[in-house]
Amino acid sequence: MDDFFRELRRIQKRERDERGLARVGDDFYKKTHDYMKKLMGTLSKDPLNTKGHHLLRDVQRITTEICERREHKITDIAVMNVQRSYNLFNKNPKLDLEDKSPHNLTPEEKKLYSSIISLLIEHRSRVFPILQSKPTSKEDFNEKEKIKSDENEIETIIVYDEVPSAVVGVDEKVYGPFKPQDIVRLPSITARIFVDSGKGRLIKHR
């Protein structure tokens, strides 16, 4: 049993025992991929190596459990954060994605978390206006037209903090990643999320 396999077993145990994400390092997925690739290369030269086949099977089983447990935790945290910060009937959410994001995310998992957040926000921003069947007054009509206009409107913002992963806008397009001082054009609702979370400022055109 080599050092990397022992480390995989330790990570597996921590993922089972800890409520949050265990610390695995930014290169966890690459190192695991390279390790399995090395094992398969060895087996290709010696197909009758029973011990090697058992080791590869165990590595795949342990890695699968680690990945699935982390996916569940990331998804649960994303859902909980959106439910806490984005009221179903308030279309001006104030999200701090930096402070509320889970600790010990790898770069790949940061993209997953950001994508889940964006999809949930988009879902919440779209679904309930359809279910509201009360008679439409002139004020209601104007408000709906304003919301529709906001979804289609494009805003220009200057980004304050680094956003290392891409985000999905309400128009279903992918934006980012961004660096500090980047000037970008985003759908109005997505731009307001940046502004409300302190990650950017609107630039008004004259």
KOLTOR-267910 format. One record per residue (C-alpha): residue in three letters; x, y, z; residue number from 1. Coordinates in steps of 0.25 Angstrom, whole numbers, padded with zeros to 4 digits. Layout:
<rs>
{r ALA,{X,Y,Z},NUM}
...
</rs>
This chain:
<rs>
{r MET,{0000,0000,0000},1}
{r ASP,{0007,0013,-0005},2}
{r ASP,{0006,0027,0001},3}
{r PHE,{-0004,0032,-0009},4}
{r PHE,{-0014,0021,-0006},5}
{r ARG,{-0012,0023,0009},6}
{r GLU,{-0016,0038,0007},7}
{r LEU,{-0028,0034,-0001},8}
{r ARG,{-0033,0026,0010},9}
{r ARG,{-0030,0037,0020},10}
{r ILE,{-0038,0047,0011},11}
{r GLN,{-0049,0037,0010},12}
{r LYS,{-0050,0036,0025},13}
{r ARG,{-0050,0051,0027},14}
{r GLU,{-0061,0052,0017},15}
{r ARG,{-0070,0042,0025},16}
{r ASP,{-0067,0049,0038},17}
{r GLU,{-0067,0064,0035},18}
{r ARG,{-0079,0072,0033},19}
{r GLY,{-0072,0081,0023},20}
{r LEU,{-0063,0078,0012},21}
{r ALA,{-0050,0072,0016},22}
{r ARG,{-0037,0079,0011},23}
{r VAL,{-0032,0071,-0001},24}
{r GLY,{-0023,0082,-0008},25}
{r ASP,{-0025,0089,-0021},26}
{r ASP,{-0019,0078,-0029},27}
{r PHE,{-0027,0066,-0023},28}
{r TYR,{-0034,0062,-0036},29}
{r LYS,{-0021,0064,-0044},30}
{r LYS,{-0013,0056,-0035},31}
{r THR,{-0024,0045,-0034},32}
{r HIS,{-0025,0044,-0049},33}
{r ASP,{-0010,0043,-0051},34}
{r TYR,{-0009,0032,-0040},35}
{r MET,{-0020,0024,-0047},36}
{r LYS,{-0014,0026,-0061},37}
{r LYS,{0000,0021,-0055},38}
{r LEU,{-0007,0009,-0049},39}
{r MET,{-0014,0006,-0063},40}
{r GLY,{-0001,0008,-0070},41}
{r THR,{0005,-0003,-0061},42}
{r LEU,{-0006,-0013,-0063},43}
{r SER,{-0005,-0011,-0078},44}
{r LYS,{0009,-0016,-0077},45}
{r ASP,{0005,-0027,-0067},46}
{r PRO,{-0010,-0031,-0070},47}
{r LEU,{-0008,-0043,-0060},48}
{r ASN,{-0004,-0034,-0048},49}
{r THR,{-0016,-0038,-0039},50}
{r LYS,{-0011,-0029,-0028},51}
{r GLY,{-0011,-0017,-0037},52}
{r HIS,{-0025,-0020,-0042},53}
{r HIS,{-0030,-0020,-0028},54}
{r LEU,{-0022,-0007,-0024},55}
{r LEU,{-0028,0000,-0037},56}
{r ARG,{-0042,-0005,-0033},57}
{r ASP,{-0041,0000,-0019},58}
{r VAL,{-0035,0014,-0023},59}
{r GLN,{-0047,0015,-0033},60}
{r ARG,{-0057,0011,-0022},61}
{r ILE,{-0051,0021,-0011},62}
{r THR,{-0050,0032,-0021},63}
{r THR,{-0064,0031,-0025},64}
{r GLU,{-0069,0031,-0011},65}
{r ILE,{-0061,0044,-0008},66}
{r CYS,{-0066,0051,-0021},67}
{r GLU,{-0080,0047,-0018},68}
{r ARG,{-0080,0052,-0003},69}
{r ARG,{-0073,0065,-0007},70}
{r GLU,{-0084,0067,-0018},71}
{r HIS,{-0095,0065,-0008},72}
{r LYS,{-0089,0075,0002},73}
{r ILE,{-0086,0085,-0009},74}
{r THR,{-0101,0084,-0014},75}
{r ASP,{-0107,0084,0000},76}
{r ILE,{-0099,0097,0003},77}
{r ALA,{-0102,0104,-0010},78}
{r VAL,{-0117,0101,-0008},79}
{r MET,{-0117,0106,0007},80}
{r ASN,{-0109,0119,0003},81}
{r VAL,{-0119,0122,-0008},82}
{r GLN,{-0131,0119,0001},83}
{r ARG,{-0125,0128,0012},84}
{r SER,{-0121,0140,0003},85}
{r TYR,{-0131,0140,-0008},86}
{r ASN,{-0145,0141,-0004},87}
{r LEU,{-0155,0135,-0014},88}
{r PHE,{-0163,0148,-0015},89}
{r ASN,{-0152,0158,-0014},90}
{r LYS,{-0145,0160,-0027},91}
{r ASN,{-0134,0169,-0021},92}
{r PRO,{-0125,0158,-0015},93}
{r LYS,{-0113,0162,-0006},94}
{r LEU,{-0103,0150,-0008},95}
{r ASP,{-0089,0150,-0003},96}
{r LEU,{-0084,0138,-0011},97}
{r GLU,{-0070,0139,-0005},98}
{r ASP,{-0073,0139,0010},99}
{r LYS,{-0084,0128,0008},100}
{r SER,{-0077,0119,-0001},101}
{r PRO,{-0072,0106,0005},102}
{r HIS,{-0058,0104,0010},103}
{r ASN,{-0048,0095,0004},104}
{r LEU,{-0053,0095,-0010},105}
{r THR,{-0044,0091,-0022},106}
{r PRO,{-0044,0100,-0034},107}
{r GLU,{-0053,0090,-0041},108}
{r GLU,{-0063,0090,-0030},109}
{r LYS,{-0063,0105,-0029},110}
{r LYS,{-0069,0105,-0043},111}
{r LEU,{-0079,0094,-0039},112}
{r TYR,{-0083,0103,-0027},113}
{r SER,{-0084,0115,-0035},114}
{r SER,{-0092,0108,-0046},115}
{r ILE,{-0102,0102,-0036},116}
{r ILE,{-0104,0116,-0029},117}
{r SER,{-0107,0123,-0043},118}
{r LEU,{-0117,0112,-0047},119}
{r LEU,{-0124,0113,-0034},120}
{r ILE,{-0125,0128,-0035},121}
{r GLU,{-0130,0127,-0049},122}
{r HIS,{-0140,0117,-0046},123}
{r ARG,{-0146,0126,-0034},124}
{r SER,{-0146,0138,-0043},125}
{r ARG,{-0154,0132,-0054},126}
{r VAL,{-0164,0121,-0048},127}
{r PHE,{-0173,0129,-0038},128}
{r PRO,{-0178,0140,-0047},129}
{r ILE,{-0184,0129,-0056},130}
{r LEU,{-0192,0124,-0043},131}
{r GLN,{-0197,0138,-0039},132}
{r SER,{-0211,0138,-0045},133}
{r LYS,{-0217,0150,-0038},134}
{r PRO,{-0224,0160,-0047},135}
{r THR,{-0214,0170,-0053},136}
{r SER,{-0216,0184,-0050},137}
{r LYS,{-0209,0196,-0057},138}
{r GLU,{-0198,0196,-0046},139}
{r ASP,{-0196,0181,-0046},140}
{r PHE,{-0195,0182,-0062},141}
{r ASN,{-0184,0193,-0060},142}
{r GLU,{-0177,0185,-0050},143}
{r LYS,{-0177,0172,-0059},144}
{r GLU,{-0172,0181,-0070},145}
{r LYS,{-0161,0186,-0062},146}
{r ILE,{-0156,0172,-0057},147}
{r LYS,{-0157,0168,-0072},148}
{r SER,{-0149,0180,-0076},149}
{r ASP,{-0139,0177,-0065},150}
{r GLU,{-0136,0163,-0070},151}
{r ASN,{-0134,0168,-0084},152}
{r GLU,{-0126,0180,-0080},153}
{r ILE,{-0111,0180,-0080},154}
{r GLU,{-0102,0187,-0070},155}
{r THR,{-0088,0191,-0070},156}
{r ILE,{-0080,0189,-0057},157}
{r ILE,{-0066,0190,-0052},158}
{r VAL,{-0062,0177,-0044},159}
{r TYR,{-0055,0179,-0031},160}
{r ASP,{-0051,0165,-0027},161}
{r GLU,{-0046,0153,-0035},162}
{r VAL,{-0057,0143,-0039},163}
{r PRO,{-0048,0131,-0043},164}
{r SER,{-0060,0123,-0049},165}
{r ALA,{-0070,0126,-0059},166}
{r VAL,{-0084,0129,-0056},167}
{r VAL,{-0097,0127,-0063},168}
{r GLY,{-0106,0139,-0065},169}
{r VAL,{-0121,0140,-0066},170}
{r ASP,{-0120,0140,-0081},171}
{r GLU,{-0114,0126,-0080},172}
{r LYS,{-0100,0131,-0085},173}
{r VAL,{-0087,0128,-0078},174}
{r TYR,{-0079,0140,-0073},175}
{r GLY,{-0065,0141,-0067},176}
{r PRO,{-0056,0138,-0060},177}
{r PHE,{-0053,0152,-0056},178}
{r LYS,{-0041,0160,-0050},179}
{r PRO,{-0041,0172,-0042},180}
{r GLN,{-0043,0185,-0050},181}
{r ASP,{-0050,0177,-0062},182}
{r ILE,{-0061,0185,-0069},183}
{r VAL,{-0072,0176,-0073},184}
{r ARG,{-0086,0176,-0078},185}
{r LEU,{-0096,0167,-0072},186}
{r PRO,{-0111,0165,-0071},187}
{r SER,{-0117,0175,-0061},188}
{r ILE,{-0121,0164,-0051},189}
{r THR,{-0107,0157,-0051},190}
{r ALA,{-0100,0171,-0050},191}
{r ARG,{-0108,0175,-0038},192}
{r ILE,{-0104,0162,-0031},193}
{r PHE,{-0089,0167,-0033},194}
{r VAL,{-0093,0181,-0028},195}
{r ASP,{-0101,0176,-0016},196}
{r SER,{-0090,0166,-0012},197}
{r GLY,{-0079,0177,-0012},198}
{r LYS,{-0072,0171,-0024},199}
{r GLY,{-0074,0182,-0034},200}
{r ARG,{-0080,0195,-0037},201}
{r LEU,{-0090,0200,-0048},202}
{r ILE,{-0084,0209,-0058},203}
{r LYS,{-0094,0219,-0064},204}
{r HIS,{-0093,0223,-0078},205}
{r ARG,{-0095,0238,-0082},206}
</rs>
